Amino acid sequence: MFFALLFVFFRVLQIVTLIPCMGMLAWFVDGFVKQNALTPDSILILFIVSVLALAWALFTLFSYHRSSTNAHFVAFVDILFFGAFIAAVYYLRYVRYTDCVSIRRAEDWDVTLGDVRVIGPNYNLVNDKPCSMLKACWAFGIMNIIFFFTTAVVAFMHGGHMSAYDRSHSSRRSYHSSRHSHRSRSHSGSRYSGSGRPHSRRVYV
């Protein structure tokens, strides 16, 4: 039960972080398509991985069964996504050195109080929207590296726990069935021996 709850918790975190990441990357892809230009590999790789990972997370969240075979398969696929996100984050690593916020000089401010006039410099804080979106997607990719590694470990441990439980349950069931069959054979054998015993009669003259 603990492994299942932990798995669901991290699956929800994956979905919550992958939805905005996929949406922002789709905005970039749509912009390049409208300009009839090729989407950069750094953006396209993370977009494809995010779409596939989101579909996988949604599918496994609602169809995860407590069987050891399925849990091990889920762990294997999660490890694949773990590696895919590492590659996607590596291709987009250049954004970590980019400064998305800059301060620019604007028009000077002017305040007049009677005969006194005060003039001072004015600065504006400028935020580069595409740069900030790429940095956010890069951060979401790093988060999902951790999330998918965690779900892979949890699913693998859950599968091992369930396989051990299945083995003990099947051995216990086979033990009870063997005892029942042995008891039924001994009971039927005693009835057969009792019914086949000849009855002797004594005749007195």
N, C-alpha and C positions, 0 to 999 in steps of 0.2 A: 504493500500500500504506500509506503514511504517513497519508493522508487517511482511509482506511477505519479504521485503528486509532484515530485521534484521534476519529472519529465514534462508534465503539463505546464508547470510554472515557467520553465525555460522555453518551452514552445510558444507560450503566449508572449514572452519577451521578444522572441525572434519575430513573431508576426507584427508586434507593435513597432519594432525598429525597421523591419523590411518594407512595410507599406509606405512610409514617407521617403525612404531611400529610393524605392522603385519609382515613386511619383516624380521626385526631383530629377532622376536620371532620364525618365521618359520625357521630361520637359527639354532636356538637352538634346536627346535624340530627335525629337520633333523639330527643334530649331535647325539642326543640321540637315534634316530631310527637306524642310521648306526652302532652305538655301541651296538645295541640290548639291550638297557637299558630303563627303565621307565623314562619318562619326569617328572620332579618335578611338584608338584601341583601348586606351585607359578608361574611357567612359563606357564603351560598348561592352567590354568584358565584365565590368562590375554590374552593368544593367542586366545582362543575360543571367549571370549568377544569381542576382537578387530575385529575378522573376522565377527562375526554377526553384530557388530555395523557398520562396514564399508559397509556391504551389505545393511543394513537398511538406512544408510545415503545416499548412492547412489540412492536407490529406491525412497526414499521420496523427494530427491532433484529434480527428474525429473517427479514425479507423484503427487506432492502436489497440491491439488485443494482448491479453496477458499470456502469450505463448512464447516459449523460449526461442523457437525458430524465427518468428516475426521480430522479436526484440533484437536478435543478433543481426538480422538484415537491416533493420532501422539504424543500428549502430554503424554498420558498414557504410550505408549511404550518407549518414551524418559526417563520418570521417572524410568522405569524398568532398562534401560541401565545405568542410573545414579546410581542406587543401585548396579548394577553388577560391575561397575567400582570401586565403593568404596570397595567392597569385594575383587576384584582383586588386587587393590593397597594395601589393608591391608595384603594380603597373601605375597606380595613382599616387605613388609616394611623393611626387613632386609638389603636391599642394601643401604639404606640411611646412614648406619654406616660404610660401606665398603669404604676404600680408594683405588681408582682405579689407582692412579698415585703414583709412588715411585721413589726415587733417589738412585741409586746404584753406588758404587765405581767401576771405570774402571781402565784401565792401566794408569800409570802416563805419563804425557806429558813431552817431552824432547826437549829443544831448545838449539842449540849450535851456538854461535856467536864468531868465532875465537877461542880464548883460554877460552872463558867464556861459561860455560854450566849451563843451568837453568832447574831444574826438579820440577814439581809441580803435585798435585793431579788432577785427571780427574774424572768427575761424569757424569753419563748418566741418563736422565729422561725416565723412563720406564712406559709405559701406558698399563694396562691390558685391552685388547680389549673386552673380554666377560663381564668383570665387567662394563666397560663403556657403553656397549650396554644395559645391564640390567638396569643401572641407567637411561639411556635415555628412555627406555620403561616405567619405573616407572614414570618418569616426564611426558611423553605423557599421561599416564593413569590419572594422577592428572589433567592435562589440560582438558581431555575429561570429567572428572567429572563436571567441571565448564561449559563446552560447552553444554553437554546434559541437565544439569539443566536449562541453559538459553533457549535452544530451546524448552524445555517442557513448561516453563513459557510463552514464546512468542507464541507458538502454542495454548496454552489454552486461552490466552488473545485474540488472533486472532479469535478463535472459538466463544468466547463470544461476540466479536464485530460483527462477521458475523451473529450470531443468533439474536442479537438485530436488525441488519439491515434487516434480513429476516422477522422478526415479524412486523416491521414498514412498510416494503414494502408490505407484504401480507395484512395488515390491510388497508393500503391506497388503494390497488387494490380492496379489497372487498367493501370498501366504495364507490369507483367510480362505481363498477359494480351494487351495490344496488341502487345508485342514477339513473343509466341508466335504470335499470329494472323498477323502480318506475315511471320514466318519460315516459317510453314506455307504461306502463299499463294505466296511466292517459290519455295519448294521444289516445290510442285505445278505452278507455271507452267513451271519449268525442265524438269520431267518431261514436261509436255504438249508443249513445243516440241521436245524431243528425240525423242519418239515420233512426232510429225507430220512430221518431216523426210523427204522422199522419198529412196529409195535408187536411185542410178543404176548401171546395169549396162552394161558395155562388151562388145561381141561382136566377136571377131576372126575374120576369115575367112581 
